[in-house]
Amino acid sequence: MSILTFLLLAVSFIALHQTIRNRTFSKSFLLYLALVVSAFPLAYALYDDAKHPTADANIGLGLAFFLTWGITAGVAIVAFVKYLDKRKKA
């Protein structure tokens, strides 16, 4: 499940990268930096869960998944809207 989440997050950021009109190094760098920053909470929660397993429910891990899914959905929606706008203008 976590690999699929990371994959969908990366695909949504790549789709957003494809919709940028004037791609410069700094724009690409900032976008991929945002990808790493948005993946960090889930990666840390997974690491923490592996190092310190508990018998009860891990609320922090669930919240990290929800945060990552929200970011993924937001980026995917922005990429889709920018794609439609780019296609309409062409």
Backbone bond lengths (Angstrom), bond angles and torsions (degrees), N, CA, C in turn:
res aa  C-N    CA-C-N  psi(-1)  N-CA   C-N-CA  omega(-1)  CA-C   N-CA-C  phi
1 M - - - 1.442 - - 1.533 111.33 -
2 S 1.322 115.95 -39.95 1.463 118.34 -178.13 1.524 111.52 -70.75
3 I 1.324 117.94 -35.42 1.467 120.30 178.07 1.525 109.96 -64.63
4 L 1.327 116.42 -40.53 1.462 120.48 177.72 1.528 110.74 -63.70
5 T 1.321 116.88 -39.02 1.460 120.97 178.55 1.525 110.86 -64.00
6 F 1.337 116.59 -46.26 1.462 119.77 178.21 1.536 110.91 -64.03
7 L 1.317 116.83 -37.86 1.464 120.77 179.58 1.533 111.14 -65.58
8 L 1.324 116.93 -44.81 1.468 120.09 178.14 1.525 111.41 -64.78
9 L 1.323 116.95 -37.18 1.463 120.47 176.79 1.520 110.60 -62.64
10 A 1.327 116.78 -45.24 1.467 120.56 179.66 1.527 110.97 -65.26
11 V 1.322 117.73 -41.56 1.468 121.02 -179.93 1.525 110.45 -63.76
12 S 1.326 117.72 -39.84 1.462 119.05 179.67 1.527 111.18 -66.98
13 F 1.331 118.04 -38.07 1.463 119.76 177.26 1.531 111.22 -69.97
14 I 1.318 117.58 -36.09 1.470 120.19 176.89 1.524 110.24 -65.87
15 A 1.326 117.10 -40.26 1.467 120.53 177.26 1.522 110.45 -63.65
16 L 1.328 117.26 -39.21 1.464 120.06 176.53 1.526 110.37 -65.77
17 H 1.313 117.48 -38.60 1.460 121.16 178.49 1.528 111.16 -62.01
18 Q 1.322 117.39 -36.36 1.464 121.27 -179.69 1.528 112.59 -68.54
19 T 1.326 117.59 -21.86 1.463 120.09 -178.24 1.526 113.44 -90.29
20 I 1.327 117.74 -4.74 1.461 120.49 179.23 1.520 108.93 -71.37
21 R 1.328 115.82 129.84 1.471 120.09 -176.88 1.524 112.36 -72.02
22 N 1.304 117.52 -64.48 1.467 121.73 -178.86 1.518 108.56 -98.85
23 R 1.320 115.84 89.72 1.470 119.75 -178.41 1.512 110.05 -77.89
24 T 1.302 115.13 116.99 1.459 120.70 173.42 1.525 107.57 -114.87
25 F 1.310 115.11 169.88 1.459 119.40 179.45 1.521 110.83 -62.03
26 S 1.331 116.25 -41.40 1.462 118.88 -176.68 1.531 111.35 -67.44
27 K 1.324 118.48 -38.90 1.469 120.78 177.69 1.520 110.81 -65.06
28 S 1.320 116.11 -43.83 1.462 119.68 179.06 1.521 111.05 -65.60
29 F 1.326 116.84 -42.09 1.451 121.03 179.80 1.521 111.02 -62.43
30 L 1.330 117.24 -44.61 1.464 120.57 179.97 1.523 111.95 -65.77
31 L 1.323 116.77 -35.82 1.456 120.14 178.90 1.526 111.15 -67.54
32 Y 1.313 117.20 -44.14 1.460 119.55 179.00 1.529 112.11 -74.00
33 L 1.309 117.96 -26.51 1.457 120.98 171.27 1.530 109.91 -65.98
34 A 1.329 116.62 -40.06 1.464 120.82 175.93 1.526 110.84 -63.24
35 L 1.320 117.45 -35.16 1.462 121.37 176.34 1.524 110.34 -62.10
36 V 1.307 117.09 -47.03 1.467 120.65 -179.20 1.527 110.63 -65.69
37 V 1.320 116.73 -42.15 1.466 120.49 -179.67 1.530 110.89 -65.49
38 S 1.330 117.63 -39.02 1.459 119.59 -179.56 1.520 112.52 -75.09
39 A 1.314 118.49 -21.83 1.465 121.49 177.22 1.526 111.96 -86.50
40 F 1.317 117.36 -16.86 1.459 120.76 -174.95 1.527 114.22 -62.41
41 P 1.347 121.10 -44.65 1.474 118.91 -179.19 1.530 113.41 -57.62
42 L 1.318 117.25 -42.80 1.453 119.81 179.29 1.527 110.95 -68.98
43 A 1.314 117.34 -40.93 1.461 120.48 179.34 1.530 110.64 -62.46
44 Y 1.322 116.94 -42.30 1.457 119.97 179.02 1.525 111.21 -67.61
45 A 1.330 117.62 -40.79 1.461 120.60 179.29 1.529 110.84 -64.01
46 L 1.322 117.48 -38.44 1.461 120.51 176.74 1.523 111.05 -66.86
47 Y 1.323 116.97 -41.34 1.459 121.36 177.71 1.531 110.53 -62.86
48 D 1.315 116.45 -45.84 1.458 121.24 -179.50 1.525 111.33 -63.73
49 D 1.323 116.73 -38.85 1.462 120.74 178.74 1.532 111.10 -67.19
50 A 1.323 116.99 -35.68 1.466 120.07 178.58 1.527 111.56 -71.82
51 K 1.324 117.55 -36.97 1.465 121.13 -177.88 1.531 112.45 -79.20
52 H 1.331 117.13 -31.91 1.463 121.32 -176.18 1.528 109.46 -129.22
53 P 1.327 117.62 72.99 1.468 118.71 -179.02 1.532 110.93 -69.19
54 T 1.317 114.71 142.91 1.457 120.58 178.13 1.521 108.98 -126.44
55 A 1.316 115.60 158.66 1.456 120.26 -179.03 1.524 111.69 -82.01
56 D 1.322 116.85 -21.84 1.461 119.35 -178.59 1.525 110.98 -92.44
57 A 1.312 115.63 -179.75 1.465 120.80 -179.25 1.525 109.80 -70.18
58 N 1.323 115.61 140.46 1.460 121.39 178.95 1.525 107.75 -98.04
59 I 1.323 115.35 96.19 1.460 121.25 -177.33 1.528 110.76 -65.83
60 G 1.318 116.84 -37.68 1.468 120.81 -179.68 1.517 112.06 -61.67
61 L 1.320 116.56 -38.39 1.467 119.96 178.50 1.521 110.76 -66.26
62 G 1.318 116.54 -41.57 1.462 120.16 177.44 1.517 112.32 -63.49
63 L 1.318 116.25 -42.10 1.465 119.71 177.84 1.525 111.53 -65.90
64 A 1.332 117.29 -35.95 1.469 120.36 177.37 1.527 110.42 -64.90
65 F 1.342 116.95 -39.74 1.463 119.75 176.09 1.528 110.82 -63.87
66 F 1.334 117.41 -45.55 1.464 120.09 179.63 1.524 111.80 -61.87
67 L 1.330 116.81 -40.47 1.462 120.20 177.72 1.525 110.85 -62.47
68 T 1.316 116.40 -45.39 1.464 120.49 -179.40 1.522 111.26 -65.97
69 W 1.322 117.57 -40.07 1.470 120.31 177.19 1.525 111.02 -65.14
70 G 1.323 117.28 -37.84 1.467 120.73 177.35 1.524 111.65 -64.92
71 I 1.321 116.23 -43.94 1.464 120.15 177.90 1.525 109.98 -63.43
72 T 1.337 116.69 -42.35 1.465 120.94 179.20 1.520 110.82 -60.97
73 A 1.324 116.94 -45.99 1.467 120.56 179.78 1.527 110.90 -63.94
74 G 1.326 116.69 -42.24 1.463 119.97 179.49 1.518 112.73 -62.85
75 V 1.305 116.66 -45.61 1.473 121.00 -179.86 1.526 109.97 -66.52
76 A 1.330 117.49 -40.03 1.463 120.59 179.53 1.529 111.08 -64.99
77 I 1.323 117.59 -39.44 1.469 120.64 178.38 1.529 110.44 -66.15
78 V 1.326 116.80 -43.63 1.469 120.05 178.13 1.528 110.42 -62.36
79 A 1.322 117.22 -42.47 1.468 120.78 179.10 1.525 110.92 -63.47
80 F 1.334 116.99 -40.44 1.463 120.51 179.94 1.525 111.17 -66.63
81 V 1.320 117.17 -42.75 1.475 120.46 178.92 1.526 110.40 -64.97
82 K 1.330 116.96 -42.93 1.468 119.79 178.24 1.527 111.15 -64.94
83 Y 1.337 117.00 -35.51 1.461 120.84 177.38 1.527 110.64 -64.65
84 L 1.323 116.95 -44.01 1.468 120.36 178.76 1.517 111.24 -64.28
85 D 1.345 116.60 -40.62 1.459 120.06 178.14 1.514 111.57 -65.89
86 K 1.313 117.46 -40.40 1.461 121.88 178.72 1.525 111.02 -65.54
87 R 1.332 116.37 -38.75 1.471 121.16 -179.76 1.523 110.79 -70.77
88 K 1.332 117.28 -35.23 1.460 120.69 179.88 1.529 111.51 -68.15
89 K 1.329 116.98 -36.69 1.456 121.57 -178.13 1.526 112.05 -76.29
90 A 1.314 117.35 -23.45 1.478 120.20 -177.19 1.507 111.88 -82.35
